[in-house]
Amino acid sequence: MGDVDDDRMSTFSYDGDGEPDSFSLAELQSVVDLHFLTSCKLEKLAEGGYHKVYDILRSDGAPLDAVVRVASPAFPKDKLESEVATCKMIAAFTNIPVPRIHAWNSDASNPVGAEYMILDKIKGTPASHSWGDLSEEVKKTVVSQVARYFLEIFSLRFESAGSLYLSPLSPQFLVGPVISTPFYRALDGVVRVPDAPISKNDDPNRGPFSTVTEYLSSNLRAELDFISNHRSVVLSELHECDPTKSAESQLELGERVMRKAIDLCSVYPGDTLVPANITTPRRPFSLKLDDFRLSNVMIDTGSGRVTGFIDFEAATIAPLWECAVIPRWLQDADDPESSYEGGTSEERNVLRAAFLSAMEGSARYPEWREAYDMGRPFRRLTDLLSFQVSVWASNDCEIWVDERLEWAETHPGIGLPEQT
């Protein structure tokens, strides 16, 4: 994704066919000036997939130790509102250092023309910037702190699944509609139905969810609803994916497999508690950070001290077994739960051992470990659930689902061991 900035406007330009979106830097400047009651200037600090971050300085260049982050309108306003609530809850109920949020506006029709938030600038450097150059001891210091912070997040428990929001009626938090990829207005800046009006009604498939079964099957139900309402669009997508195959046949196969997958969600593990002896059976959900990367960890590169966690977008309240994870950048490079960053498998193995060692002294560790181990096969299922019908339209995928449906009949709450 590229971008264009001048003194008055900034533009989000997407890969593919997405139309660019612009917002007013001049209006953003006015918002910042008003908030800090002084003349400020903005300097671009960073740019992610769908965000731009500007350092806020006084007019003479003196730092204010604050930034303003602007969000592309490719997502519903709930995304920013949920991120604000998630950051505030972590600040209120854990010892994890997170940025203090000064102000935010989730109405993209505001004078700026985009959602934005003003927040503290966390000191330090994103771990991703220097990970390969850090000594092993410094890296161990980082991952040991991350491990302890992950256990603190794991201790947060909820009665229902979805995403966090601030209550409009009281200074409390509530679980509301889930923020996840299938429910965004656009994927990679491309709207699936460009001329369709944006609905002002909440999608019933977004929850919140009182059961694990409802939560797991929500993306599948949403995709089947989309197919029902936009069949010609889906047929066109399938034809683009593989012009050599009949789109109708592919769609028929995909719909069949997705309906089987909905059945699988009700038993694999469905509403069976995993682990069976969890300490909070009436609150079987915790907080899951979405795609937690090295860039989300701010550190002092000399000591390895973690100065803060940043970027809590698309965090969800999910089953314990989905929340008990090791960061992907610590998993073996060949592990399905790994990511491209983190170094060699040998380096990751050493750091993963340090991560687990830092956890072992905590009273929370045994429950986390059991949820991590027992949840691994079920997390393979959740990795598939956000995909569109084109991924499900596969004979191999149908075999995969059928095998687990059969297994679940005689192994409730236990995942099918994965082939290695």
C-alpha positions as CSV (number, residue, x, y, z in Angstrom):
1,M,0.0,0.0,0.0
2,G,1.4,3.4,-1.0
3,D,0.5,6.9,0.2
4,V,0.8,10.5,-0.7
5,D,1.2,13.4,1.7
6,D,1.4,17.2,1.2
7,D,1.0,20.1,3.5
8,R,-2.8,19.9,3.5
9,M,-3.9,16.4,2.5
10,S,-2.8,12.8,2.9
11,T,-4.0,9.8,0.9
12,F,-4.2,6.1,1.6
13,S,-3.5,4.3,-1.7
14,Y,-4.3,0.5,-1.7
15,D,-2.9,-2.3,-3.7
16,G,-5.2,-4.0,-6.2
17,D,-8.4,-2.2,-7.3
18,G,-9.2,-0.2,-4.1
19,E,-10.1,3.4,-4.5
20,P,-7.7,5.8,-2.6
21,D,-9.0,7.5,0.6
22,S,-7.9,11.0,1.6
23,F,-8.0,13.0,4.9
24,S,-7.1,16.5,5.8
25,L,-3.8,17.1,7.4
26,A,-4.7,20.7,8.0
27,E,-7.8,19.7,10.0
28,L,-5.8,17.1,11.9
29,Q,-3.3,19.8,12.8
30,S,-6.2,22.0,14.1
31,V,-7.5,19.1,16.3
32,V,-4.0,18.6,17.8
33,D,-3.5,22.3,18.4
34,L,-6.8,22.5,20.2
35,H,-6.2,19.5,22.3
36,F,-2.8,20.7,23.6
37,L,-3.8,24.4,23.6
38,T,-0.6,25.3,21.7
39,S,0.6,25.5,18.2
40,C,2.0,22.2,17.1
41,K,3.5,20.5,14.0
42,L,3.1,17.0,12.8
43,E,5.9,14.8,11.4
44,K,5.2,11.4,9.9
45,L,6.6,8.8,12.2
46,A,5.4,5.5,10.7
47,E,2.9,4.0,8.3
48,G,1.3,0.5,8.6
49,G,-1.1,-1.3,6.3
50,Y,-4.0,0.9,7.2
51,H,-2.6,3.6,9.6
52,K,-0.4,6.6,9.6
53,V,1.3,7.8,12.7
54,Y,2.5,11.4,13.2
55,D,4.8,12.6,15.9
56,I,3.4,15.7,17.7
57,L,5.9,18.5,18.3
58,R,5.6,22.0,19.5
59,S,6.0,24.6,16.8
60,D,9.6,25.1,17.9
61,G,10.3,21.4,17.5
62,A,10.2,20.5,21.2
63,P,8.7,17.1,21.8
64,L,5.3,16.6,23.4
65,D,5.8,12.9,23.9
66,A,2.6,12.2,22.0
67,V,1.5,10.9,18.6
68,V,-1.7,11.0,16.5
69,R,-2.6,7.9,14.6
70,V,-5.0,8.1,11.7
71,A,-7.0,5.0,10.5
72,S,-7.9,4.2,6.9
73,P,-11.7,4.1,6.4
74,A,-11.5,0.5,5.2
75,F,-12.8,-0.7,8.5
76,P,-15.9,0.0,10.6
77,K,-15.7,2.7,13.4
78,D,-16.1,-0.2,15.9
79,K,-12.5,-1.1,15.2
80,L,-11.0,2.1,16.7
81,E,-13.6,2.2,19.5
82,S,-12.7,-1.4,20.5
83,E,-9.0,-0.7,20.3
84,V,-9.4,2.2,22.7
85,A,-11.4,0.0,25.1
86,T,-8.9,-2.8,24.9
87,C,-5.9,-0.5,25.6
88,K,-7.8,1.1,28.6
89,M,-8.7,-2.3,30.1
90,I,-5.2,-3.6,29.9
91,A,-4.0,-0.4,31.6
92,A,-6.6,-0.7,34.3
93,F,-6.3,-4.5,35.1
94,T,-2.7,-5.4,34.3
95,N,0.8,-4.1,34.9
96,I,1.5,-4.0,31.1
97,P,2.9,-0.7,30.0
98,V,0.5,0.7,27.3
99,P,0.1,4.2,25.9
100,R,-2.3,6.6,27.6
101,I,-5.0,7.6,25.1
102,H,-5.8,11.4,25.3
103,A,-8.6,11.7,22.8
104,W,-10.1,9.9,19.8
105,N,-12.8,10.3,17.2
106,S,-14.3,7.3,15.5
107,D,-16.6,9.2,13.1
108,A,-14.9,9.2,9.7
109,S,-17.2,12.0,8.6
110,N,-15.5,14.4,11.0
111,P,-13.6,17.5,9.5
112,V,-10.4,15.4,9.3
113,G,-12.2,12.9,7.1
114,A,-10.8,9.9,9.0
115,E,-10.8,8.2,12.4
116,Y,-7.9,9.2,14.7
117,M,-6.6,8.9,18.2
118,I,-4.1,11.0,20.2
119,L,-2.0,9.0,22.5
120,D,1.3,8.9,24.5
121,K,4.4,8.2,22.5
122,I,5.9,5.1,24.1
123,K,9.7,5.5,24.6
124,G,11.9,2.9,23.0
125,T,12.2,1.1,19.7
126,P,10.0,-1.5,18.0
127,A,11.7,-4.8,18.6
128,S,11.3,-5.6,14.9
129,H,13.8,-2.8,14.0
130,S,16.8,-4.4,15.7
131,W,15.8,-8.0,16.6
132,G,18.5,-9.6,14.4
133,D,21.2,-7.4,15.9
134,L,20.4,-7.9,19.6
135,S,22.4,-10.3,21.8
136,E,20.8,-13.5,22.9
137,E,20.7,-12.3,26.5
138,V,18.9,-9.1,25.6
139,K,16.4,-11.1,23.6
140,K,15.8,-13.5,26.5
141,T,15.1,-10.4,28.7
142,V,12.5,-9.3,26.2
143,V,10.7,-12.6,25.8
144,S,10.7,-13.2,29.6
145,Q,8.8,-10.0,30.1
146,V,6.5,-10.7,27.2
147,A,5.7,-14.1,28.8
148,R,4.8,-12.6,32.1
149,Y,2.6,-10.0,30.4
150,F,0.9,-12.8,28.3
151,L,0.0,-14.5,31.6
152,E,-1.5,-11.3,32.9
153,I,-3.7,-11.0,29.8
154,F,-4.7,-14.7,30.1
155,S,-6.0,-14.0,33.6
156,L,-8.6,-11.6,32.2
157,R,-11.9,-13.6,32.0
158,F,-15.3,-12.9,30.4
159,E,-18.7,-14.5,30.2
160,S,-19.1,-13.9,26.5
161,A,-17.1,-13.6,23.3
162,G,-16.7,-10.7,20.9
163,S,-14.7,-7.5,21.3
164,L,-14.2,-4.9,24.0
165,Y,-16.0,-1.5,24.1
166,L,-16.4,1.3,26.6
167,S,-19.9,1.4,28.1
168,P,-21.7,4.5,26.9
169,L,-23.6,4.7,30.3
170,S,-20.9,4.1,32.8
171,P,-17.1,4.0,33.2
172,Q,-17.1,0.3,32.6
173,F,-16.2,-2.2,29.8
174,L,-18.5,-4.4,27.9
175,V,-18.2,-7.2,25.3
176,G,-19.9,-6.2,22.0
177,P,-19.7,-7.1,18.3
178,V,-16.5,-8.9,17.3
179,I,-13.9,-7.1,15.2
180,S,-12.5,-9.6,12.7
181,T,-11.5,-9.5,9.1
182,P,-14.7,-10.9,7.5
183,F,-16.7,-8.1,8.9
184,Y,-14.5,-5.2,7.6
185,R,-16.0,-2.9,5.0
186,A,-13.1,-3.8,2.7
187,L,-10.3,-6.3,2.5
188,D,-7.0,-4.9,1.2
189,G,-8.9,-1.7,0.4
190,V,-11.2,-3.6,-2.0
191,V,-14.9,-3.6,-1.3
192,R,-16.6,-6.9,-2.4
193,V,-19.7,-5.1,-3.5
194,P,-18.6,-1.6,-4.4
195,D,-22.1,-0.1,-5.0
196,A,-23.7,-1.6,-2.0
197,P,-24.8,0.9,0.7
198,I,-23.0,0.5,4.0
199,S,-25.5,-0.9,6.5
200,K,-26.1,1.0,9.7
201,N,-27.4,-2.1,11.4
202,D,-25.2,-4.4,13.3
203,D,-24.5,-7.7,11.5
204,P,-26.2,-10.3,13.8
205,N,-23.3,-12.7,13.0
206,R,-20.9,-10.3,14.8
207,G,-22.2,-11.2,18.3
208,P,-21.5,-10.8,21.1
209,F,-21.6,-14.6,21.6
210,S,-22.8,-16.4,24.7
211,T,-21.3,-19.7,23.6
212,V,-18.1,-20.9,21.9
213,T,-20.1,-22.6,19.2
214,E,-21.7,-19.3,18.2
215,Y,-18.4,-17.6,18.2
216,L,-16.6,-20.2,16.1
217,S,-19.3,-20.4,13.5
218,S,-19.9,-16.7,13.1
219,N,-17.6,-16.1,10.1
220,L,-19.0,-19.1,8.3
221,R,-22.6,-18.0,8.8
222,A,-21.6,-14.5,7.6
223,E,-20.0,-15.9,4.4
224,L,-23.1,-18.1,3.7
225,D,-25.3,-15.0,4.2
226,F,-23.1,-13.1,1.8
227,I,-23.4,-15.8,-0.8
228,S,-27.2,-15.9,-0.4
229,N,-27.4,-12.1,-1.0
230,H,-24.6,-11.7,-3.6
231,R,-24.3,-15.0,-5.5
232,S,-23.3,-13.4,-8.8
233,V,-20.4,-11.6,-7.0
234,V,-19.2,-14.8,-5.4
235,L,-19.4,-16.7,-8.7
236,S,-17.3,-14.0,-10.4
237,E,-14.7,-14.3,-7.5
238,L,-14.5,-18.0,-8.0
239,H,-14.1,-17.7,-11.7
240,E,-11.2,-15.3,-11.2
241,C,-9.6,-17.7,-8.7
242,D,-9.6,-20.5,-11.2
243,P,-11.1,-20.0,-14.7
244,T,-10.5,-23.6,-15.6
245,K,-13.2,-24.8,-13.1
246,S,-16.9,-24.4,-13.1
247,A,-17.7,-21.6,-10.7
248,E,-21.1,-23.1,-10.0
249,S,-19.6,-26.5,-9.1
250,Q,-17.0,-24.8,-6.9
251,L,-19.6,-22.8,-5.1
252,E,-21.7,-25.9,-4.5
253,L,-18.7,-27.7,-3.1
254,G,-17.7,-24.7,-1.0
255,E,-21.2,-24.2,0.5
256,R,-21.4,-27.9,1.4
257,V,-18.0,-27.9,3.1
258,M,-18.9,-24.7,5.0
259,R,-22.1,-26.2,6.3
260,K,-20.1,-29.2,7.5
261,A,-17.7,-26.8,9.1
262,I,-20.5,-25.1,11.0
263,D,-21.4,-28.6,12.4
264,L,-17.8,-29.1,13.3
265,C,-17.7,-25.8,15.3
266,S,-20.5,-27.2,17.5
267,V,-18.4,-30.3,18.5
268,Y,-14.7,-29.4,17.9
269,P,-14.6,-28.5,20.7
270,G,-18.0,-26.8,20.7
271,D,-19.1,-25.7,24.2
272,T,-17.1,-28.4,25.9
273,L,-14.7,-26.6,28.4
274,V,-11.1,-26.9,27.3
275,P,-9.3,-27.6,29.6
276,A,-12.2,-29.3,31.4
277,N,-11.1,-28.1,34.9
278,I,-10.6,-24.4,34.1
279,T,-10.8,-22.1,37.2
280,T,-13.5,-19.9,35.7
281,P,-16.1,-22.2,34.1
282,R,-18.7,-19.5,34.0
283,R,-16.2,-17.2,32.3
284,P,-14.6,-19.4,29.7
285,F,-13.3,-16.5,27.5
286,S,-10.1,-14.4,27.6
287,L,-8.5,-11.7,25.6
288,K,-6.7,-12.6,22.3
289,L,-4.3,-10.1,20.7
290,D,-4.6,-10.2,17.0
291,D,-1.4,-11.0,15.0
292,F,1.0,-10.0,17.9
293,R,4.3,-9.1,16.1
294,L,7.7,-7.9,17.2
295,S,6.6,-4.4,16.0
296,N,4.0,-4.4,18.8
297,V,6.7,-4.6,21.4
298,M,8.6,-1.4,22.3
299,I,12.0,-2.0,24.0
300,D,15.1,-0.4,25.3
301,T,17.7,-2.0,23.0
302,G,20.5,-1.8,25.5
303,S,18.8,-3.6,28.4
304,G,16.0,-5.5,26.7
305,R,13.5,-3.8,29.0
306,V,10.0,-3.8,27.5
307,T,8.8,-0.2,27.5
308,G,5.3,-0.9,26.2
309,F,2.9,-2.9,24.1
310,I,1.3,-0.9,21.2
311,D,-1.5,-1.5,18.6
312,F,-4.4,-3.4,20.0
313,E,-6.6,-3.3,16.9
314,A,-8.8,-6.3,16.2
315,A,-8.3,-7.9,19.6
316,T,-11.1,-10.3,20.5
317,I,-12.6,-12.0,23.4
318,A,-12.1,-15.7,22.6
319,P,-12.1,-19.2,24.2
320,L,-9.2,-19.8,26.6
321,W,-7.7,-22.4,24.3
322,E,-7.5,-19.8,21.5
323,C,-5.9,-17.2,23.8
324,A,-3.2,-19.5,25.3
325,V,-0.6,-19.0,22.6
326,I,3.2,-18.4,22.2
327,P,4.0,-15.5,20.0
328,R,4.3,-16.7,16.4
329,W,7.8,-15.2,16.1
330,L,9.0,-17.6,18.8
331,Q,7.5,-20.8,17.2
332,D,9.7,-23.1,15.1
333,A,9.9,-21.7,11.6
334,D,8.2,-24.9,10.3
335,D,5.4,-24.8,12.9
336,P,1.9,-23.9,11.5
337,E,1.6,-21.4,14.3
338,S,4.8,-19.5,13.3
339,S,5.4,-16.4,11.3
340,Y,8.2,-15.2,9.0
341,E,9.9,-13.0,11.6
342,G,11.9,-14.1,14.6
343,G,15.2,-15.6,13.3
344,T,16.3,-19.2,12.7
345,S,14.5,-22.2,14.2
346,E,17.6,-22.7,16.5
347,E,17.3,-19.1,17.7
348,R,13.6,-19.4,18.3
349,N,14.0,-22.7,20.2
350,V,16.3,-21.0,22.7
351,L,14.0,-18.0,23.1
352,R,10.9,-20.1,23.3
353,A,12.5,-22.1,26.2
354,A,13.2,-18.7,27.9
355,F,9.6,-17.7,27.3
356,L,8.2,-20.8,28.9
357,S,10.7,-20.7,31.8
358,A,9.6,-17.2,32.7
359,M,6.0,-18.5,32.9
360,E,6.7,-21.6,35.0
361,G,7.0,-19.8,38.3
362,S,3.5,-18.4,38.0
363,A,0.4,-20.0,39.6
364,R,-1.3,-19.2,36.3
365,Y,1.1,-21.3,34.3
366,P,-0.5,-24.8,34.6
367,E,-3.8,-23.7,33.3
368,W,-2.2,-21.7,30.5
369,R,0.0,-24.7,29.6
370,E,-3.0,-27.1,29.5
371,A,-5.0,-24.7,27.4
372,Y,-2.1,-24.2,25.0
373,D,-1.4,-27.9,24.5
374,M,-5.1,-29.0,24.3
375,G,-6.0,-26.0,22.1
376,R,-3.4,-26.6,19.4
377,P,-5.6,-28.8,17.2
378,F,-8.6,-26.5,17.7
379,R,-6.5,-23.5,16.7
380,R,-5.9,-25.2,13.3
381,L,-9.6,-24.9,12.8
382,T,-9.8,-21.3,13.9
383,D,-7.0,-20.4,11.4
384,L,-9.4,-21.5,8.6
385,L,-12.6,-19.9,9.8
386,S,-12.0,-16.4,8.4
387,F,-11.6,-17.5,4.9
388,Q,-14.1,-17.0,2.1
389,V,-15.8,-19.8,0.2
390,S,-13.0,-20.1,-2.4
391,V,-10.8,-21.7,0.3
392,W,-13.5,-24.1,1.5
393,A,-14.3,-25.3,-2.1
394,S,-11.7,-28.1,-1.9
395,N,-12.0,-31.8,-1.7
396,D,-9.0,-31.9,0.6
397,C,-10.7,-29.4,2.9
398,E,-13.9,-31.5,2.9
399,I,-11.8,-34.6,3.9
400,W,-10.1,-32.5,6.7
401,V,-13.5,-31.5,8.1
402,D,-15.1,-35.0,7.7
403,E,-12.1,-36.6,9.6
404,R,-12.6,-34.2,12.6
405,L,-16.4,-34.6,12.6
406,E,-15.9,-38.4,12.9
407,W,-13.2,-38.0,15.6
408,A,-15.3,-35.6,17.7
409,E,-18.1,-38.2,18.0
410,T,-16.0,-40.3,20.3
411,H,-13.5,-37.7,21.6
412,P,-15.4,-34.8,23.1
413,G,-13.1,-31.9,24.0
414,I,-10.0,-33.6,22.6
415,G,-8.5,-32.5,19.3
416,L,-7.4,-34.9,16.5
417,P,-3.6,-35.1,16.7
418,E,-2.2,-33.3,13.7
419,Q,0.0,-35.1,11.1
420,T,3.6,-33.8,11.2
